[in-house]
Amino acid sequence: MTALETERATADAAATGAAVKRGYVKQMFSDIAPHYDRVNRIISFRLDQWWRRKAIRDLNIARDPGATYLDLCAGTLDISSQIASLANFHGSVIAADFAEPMLRAGLRKVSRDVVRPVTADALDLPFIDGFAAGAIVVFGIRNVVDLDAALREVYRVLRPGARFVILEFGVTQNPLVGWIYRLYFNHLCPLIGNAVARHHSAYNYLPKSVAHFPSESDLAQRMRDAGFESVRWRSYTFGVVAIHIGEKH
Ligand SMILES: C[S@@+](CC[C@H](N)C(=O)[O-])C[C@H]1O[C@@H](n2cnc3c(N)ncnc32)[C@H](O)[C@@H]1O
């Protein structure tokens, strides 16, 4: 095989792998959609909603409460509904996700006048450049097959001055907490999640996807590489989760 043929074969294999992962993720979230919220509350001891409130605060909607915001990988609309219920908010939220059953499962939480669900892939958003005053992705970007392309796509649809907030699982630095956390997250969560969601593998995927996700400093660098400026992050709950913030200048 020539060097060019090897390069092409490697690229083809990578594309096939990405397509398989994309299909798996989409199907898996579609399957667990009716149980998704319940499992989240149980396995996070209801901390998930508190983390979401922290991330929304970082979006700083008060700066422009009448504008349009993007909730990417919106799932069952927890973030969109929390934004919509902010006291001063009179704008709109575009809630984009490629698994329609997830969006459908969240519809009862929102008014369609304020939150507009859109079935869309994070890698190919059907929106014009600069339409959003801010964007947020919560426990979602880890699942997208091409992180860098997703970051560039979010950058494209943000207007200058907009913020981008990412809430994701982090790397806990405390050895004791880390040990307990790994035991719980890698072994107990999949048991609880798969039992409650009646799915044989969805919650085995969760710790694997977190293990493959970049560290906090790596993610910050990848955001900078995509064009974001003033990138910073904060950890919560002993580093179990981290919130990254970047700006489009
Ligand atoms: C763990 S859920 C997070 C949902 C929600 N943001 C939350 O706070 O609970 C991840 C979501 O990302 C969506 N997702 C994964 N890859 C995607 C992609 N490439 N484009 C759009 N949505 C995607 C999944 O369908 C799923 O609803």
The ligand as a Gaussian input file, in Angstrom:
#p B3LYP/6-31G(d) Opt

LIG

0 1
 C      -26.509000      13.739000      28.344000
 S      -27.708000      14.475000      27.295000
 C      -27.756000      16.149000      27.894000
 C      -29.112000      16.787000      27.740000
 C      -29.313000      18.118000      28.404000
 N      -28.438000      19.141000      27.899000
 C      -29.211000      18.056000      29.911000
 O      -28.802000      19.040000      30.508000
 O      -29.609000      17.059000      30.497000
 C      -26.798000      14.660000      25.789000
 C      -27.661000      15.100000      24.628000
 O      -26.789000      15.436000      23.546000
 C      -27.432000      15.061000      22.351000
 N      -26.420000      14.967000      21.288000
 C      -25.333000      14.173000      21.261000
 N      -24.643000      14.375000      20.122000
 C      -25.318000      15.325000      19.425000
 C      -25.097000      15.966000      18.184000
 N      -24.053000      15.647000      17.412000
 N      -25.964000      16.896000      17.777000
 C      -27.041000      17.209000      18.555000
 N      -27.308000      16.638000      19.728000
 C      -26.452000      15.704000      20.176000
 C      -28.107000      13.751000      22.701000
 O      -29.143000      13.420000      21.805000
 C      -28.610000      14.035000      24.114000
 O      -29.932000      14.509000      24.123000

